[in-house]
Each structure stands twice: as C-alpha cells, then as structure tokens.
Amino acid sequence: MPLAIDNIRVGRVYRLTNFGEIRYLQVLERIGSENFRVKDLETLELYDLEELLRWGLGKDYDLEEVR
C-alpha cells in the first residue's frame, strides 16, 4: 500500500514506482501543501514531486520509504 503524500518527510529517501519506472528520491524541501522538491538519486536531477505525478497514477503506483 503506497504511502500518503502528507506522510512524506524532508530529508528522507523514498522509492517511487509509477508506470513501470522506479526512482529513488531524496526529499529536499516542502514547497506546497502537497508538493515537495526532490532529488533523483540516480540522475541527480531535481524535480517537484507534482511533476512526477502529473500524468496520473499507474496500476503499479507505490511510494515507500527506504531505510
């Protein structure tokens, strides 16, 4: 079961699975009530979490914290 967006914490690392893509993201800052600035740990690109979810949630959508 995916983690709710409002349970995301700054400084933590999460694995996002959506439409067959798996991304490891570090949350850098909260920039809105349900939006975060994140860094992709593989490509080092910066994104808004909203950008990654803009096109919807796939059948395989999952968001979980990596410990």
Order of alpha helices (4+ residues) and beta strands (2+ residues): beta-beta-beta-beta-alpha-beta
